[in-house]
Amino acid sequence: MHYARRDHNGPLRHPPVLVGYRGRGRLLLGALVVAVLGWLPAGVGAQDVEELFRKVNPSVVVIKAKGRDVSTTRGLVKFNEIGSGVLISSDGKVMTAAHVVHAMDEIIVEFLGAEAVPARVVSSEPAADLSMLQLARVPAGAQVAQLGDSDRVRVGQQVLVIGAPYGLSHSFSAGWISAKWLPNTAYRAMPLAEFFQTTATINTGNSGGPMFNMAGEVVGVVSHIISKGGGSEGLGFVVTMKSARHFLMERKWVWVGMEGTVVTGELAEIFNVPGGSGFLVKIVPKGSPAWDMGIQGGDRTATITGQDIVVRGDIVLTMAGIAIKSEEDLPKIREKLGTMPAGQSFKASVLRAGRVIELTGKVP
């Protein structure tokens, strides 16, 4: 369940793929190292940073995803997304940003050395821009990152970011923590996330990548930038590890696999929604629980009450016995499904083409 895709001041989107970036990436990395080491603070030596990079880099991955979106001019279209992530467990859990993988049909994770492994989303909270992937297999020798305590990170401390800016895999930048923002303060489109603000250079493709402290521990997950020109301007925002632990590791809930919006009030009246509210489905990723139970997304847009809205998708009225009245009911559904054993059936009531039908799904 997700919000509408965001503009250039929101989470980072990937431009057209750069041809032949791998070779150039290695050359540019050397230049980046030289440039960064030129302005490291006193007491942090070049050898220290180089050793830290070599120590933590094998845990960083590049994520390539394929998905579908609904265009106002072309209808249903396919697109590619590239981002970064970090391996956090020996059984193949990878932490990344939700906007990189949420509601995607196909996800491939590339390790250092270019070994590629299919993956699927197992947990996601778009309102905090966080997702957890499960690898189909764990490559031999894969390195698991150490997770740190973001509550101990202070403004002014140095950090490293490793990712794939513009597809240049395993590039790193150094910077400082310039601020810490509580949930629903710095970026209200993602109200649940606690953020670090950092001066470390962040660009398209860094999204989902880890931010390390100088002890080599992951203390955050790269989310987005605020920029007037679309490029990095020293205003990078990273979801803290405290938020990542809470939403992806401590809470037991199920990723359903739907992107759309809750309709109430006048919009619900226009769509003749029984009960006056429901979840209008935009996209259902292939292989998700929602896809397997037959929930359908939209394929056209319409301007209604001044809003461009994706239409001709199902409107989910209830799921797992919970009526959808507002956005607050969506996490309740995920949490309830999370308490049920894998394989257990659950029902969804759906408005489709003017008729209410019942669909059956299974907890993954």
N, C-alpha and C positions, 0 to 999 in steps of 0.2 A: 504494500500500500504506500503510495508515494504522492508527492505534490507535483505540480506542473514543472517542466524543465525550466532552468533559470537562465538569466542573461549573463553577459560577460563579467558582471560584478559578483556573480554567484560561483558555484562550483566549476572547476575548470573543465572545458570541453576540448576534445581533440580535433585539430584542423586536418586537412588532407594529409595522408601519410607521406613522410619524407622518404624519397628514394635513396637507398644505400646508406641509411643512417648508422648502421652498426660500425662500419669501419671508422667513420668520422667521429663516432661517439668516443672511441678509445683515444683518438688523438685529442679531441676536445677535453676529455677528462684530465689529461696531463696539463693542459692549459688552465683548466679550472683549479687544479691543485695549486699551481704556481700563483695564480691570482689570489686565491683565498688565503694562502699562507703568508702573503705579503701584508695582510692587515690583521693577523691574529693578535690578541692581546698579549702583553708581557707574561711570561710564565708558561705559555702554551707553545711548545716547540713544534717545528715542522715534523720531526720524527714521531712525536706523540700523536699528532693528527693522522699522519700517514698510517701508523700502526693501528690506530682506532678504526680507520676506514677499512683496512684490510681485514680486521678482526670481525667487523659487523656486516660488511657488504654481502657475504654469501647467504645471509638470511633474507635479503631483499629480493623481491620478484617483480617482474613486469607482467601486467595483466592486459590481455587483449580480449575484447568482448564484442559480440555482434548482437544487435537488437533491432526493434522496429519502433517507429514513431508515426504519428499522424500529422501530416503537413496540411496547412490551410489551402495550399494550391495543388498538391499532388496526391492527396489522400494518404494511404498507408505506404510508408517508405522504409527502407532498410538503411542502417548506418553502423559505423564502427566506432568503438571507444577504446582509448588506451589509457592506462593508469599504472599505479604501482601498488605494492602490498608488502607484507612481511610475514614469514612463517613463524608461528608462535607455539606450535606443538609438534611432537614427533609423530602423531597420528594424522598430520596433514591439514591442520587448521591454518588458514591464512586470513589476516585482518586487513581490511581495506576500507575505502570510502564507499558509501552506499550509491552515490551518483555514478560511480564507475560500473557497477555490476547489477544494481537493483533493476529488476524487470528486463534482464537481458536473456536472449535465447541461447547463446553459446558463450562460454567463458574458457579461455586458455591461459594458464599460468606458466610463464617462462622463468627458469632459474638461471643463475650465473652459469655460463657455458652453453646457453640456449636450449637446454632440455625443456620440452613443452609438455604440460600435463593438463588434461581437462579438469574442470572444477565446477561445483554447483553452489548456489547460495543456500546456507542452512539457517542463517539468522540475519535480520536486517532491521535497522531503525533509521529511516530517511530523515526523521525530524532531528536526529543527531548526526546524520551523514556517516553512518557506520554500518558495515556489513562483515559477516564472517563467511568464508568459503571453506568447503571441504574438498580436498584434492582426491581425484580418483585413485591416485597412488602417490607414494612419497619417493622421490628419486634417491638413489643410493648416495650417501654422503651429504644429504641436505642438512643445512645448519639451522637450528632453532634459535631465534632471538631471545634475549633475556628481557623481561618486562620490568620496568622501573616504577617508582612511586612518584606520580606527578604532583602530589601534594607537597613534596619536598623541593620542587623546582621553584626558583625565585626569579623575579624580574632582574635582568642583568646577567644571568648565567648564560654561558655559551652552549650552543646546540649544533648538531649536524643533521642535515636532511639528505636522504639518498632516494633517488627515484629515476624516472625516465622522462625528463622534460623534453617536450617535442619529439619523443621517441628515442632520445639519446640515453640508452639504458645504463643504469648503475653510475649515474653522475651524482656528485655530491656538492652541496654548498654549506657554508658555515655562517652562523649569525648568532644573534642574542635573543633572549626572551625580552620583549619590549612591553608586554602587558599580559594580564590574565583576566579573562572575562567570565563571569558567572553565567549560567544558562539564561537565555531569553534577554540578553543585554546587547552583545555586539552584533549579532546576526539573527534577526527575528524569524527569518525563513526556516531556520533550524533551531527552534526554541529549546530543545532538550539538551543541547551540547554545551559543555564547558569548554572554552577555547583558550589556548595560548596565542598571543600575537607575537610574530617573530620577524626579524630582519633578514633571516636566511632567504636566499633567492628561491622563489617558487614559481613555476610556470606550468602550462598545460602538459599533462603527463605525470606530474609529481603527485597528483591526487591519489590518496590512499597509501602513499609511501610513509615509512616510519621517520619520526624525529628522535634522534638519540641524544642522551646527555653525554658528558665527557667520560662517564664510566662505561659507556657502550650499552646502556639500557634504553629500551624504547619507552619514551615518556609521552608520545602523542602520535596521532595519525593525521597526515596532511589533508585539509579539506578544501579551502578556497582562498582566493585573493580578493582584495578590493582595489580596483584599478580604473582610472579614467581612460587609459589608452589600451587596455586589454592585456598588457604585459606586467611583469613584476615591478612594483614600485615600493617594495619594502613593507608592504602591508599583507603579510601572509597569516592565515589562520589555521590552527592545528587543533584538532579535538584532543583533549587531555586523555591520558591513559586511565584516569579515574572514571571518565565517562565511558571509555571503551570497555573497561572491565565490567561496569554496571550493566550496560546494554547488551553486550555480546557474550559475557562469560558467567555473570552471576545470576541473571534472570533466565528462567526456563520458559521460552516461548517459541512458537512455530512461525516460520516464514511461510505465508500463504501464497504470495506471488501475484499481486494485483497492483496496478497503478491506475489511479483515477482520482475522483473527488466526491465528497459527500454533498448531496443535493438536498436542500430544505427550502421551506418558504415558497416564494414565487416560482423558483426553478422546479421544485417538486410538483407544483400545480401544473406547470406547463407540460411536464412529462407524465402527468396523471399517476403519480407514485402512490400506491396504497399506503396509508399510515402517515403520509406527509414527509417521508425522508427515506434515503437509501444511498448506497455507494455506486455511483456511475462509473463503470469500468472503462478505462481507456486502453490499456495494454495488459495482456496476460502472457508472461514468458513461457516458452515451451519447456515442458518437463516439471513445471511447478505444481504444487497441490491443486491450485485453482485450475490450471490447464488440464490436469488429469481428471478432474471432476466435471469438465465441460463448460466452465464459465467462459464467456466470449467478450472480447474487447470491441471497441469501435473502429470505424474505418473512414469516417468523414468528419468534417468540422462544420459547425453552424454558429452564427453570431446570434446570441440570445441575451436580451437585456444588456447589450453592450459588451458581452463577453464571448470570446471564441471558445467554444466547447466541443470536445470530441463526442460524437453521437453515434447511435446505432449499436452501442454496446449494452451488455446486461446492466441492470440496476439491482445490486444485491440488497435485499431487504433485511434478512437475518442470516446469521451464520453461527453454528454451534449453539443455537438457542438464544443468541444475543441480537436484539434489534439494533440496527445502525441508525442512530439519531443524530450523532455528531462525530467529529474526528476523535473524540475521547473514547468512543466505543471500539475503535480499530485495535488499539493495544489490548483492550479487554478480551477481544476474540483471540489474539495471538497468545495471550497468557492462559486462557482457558484451554486452548488446544495444547499448550505446553504441559499442562497437567495430565493429559490423556496419554495412554500408552501408544507406542508406534503401531500402526495398522488398524487402530480403532476407527470406526466409521463416524462421520458427522454429517449433518444436513445443512443445506443452504437454500433459502427461499429467494427466488430470482424473478424479477419482472423482465420479460423478453417479448418484444413485439406485441405489447398490450396484454399479455397473458402472464399470470403468476405460475411458475413451475418450481418443482423441488428437485435439487441435485444432491448427489451423495459423494462425499470425498472420504479420503483416508489420511489419518495423521502420518506424516513421513517419519 
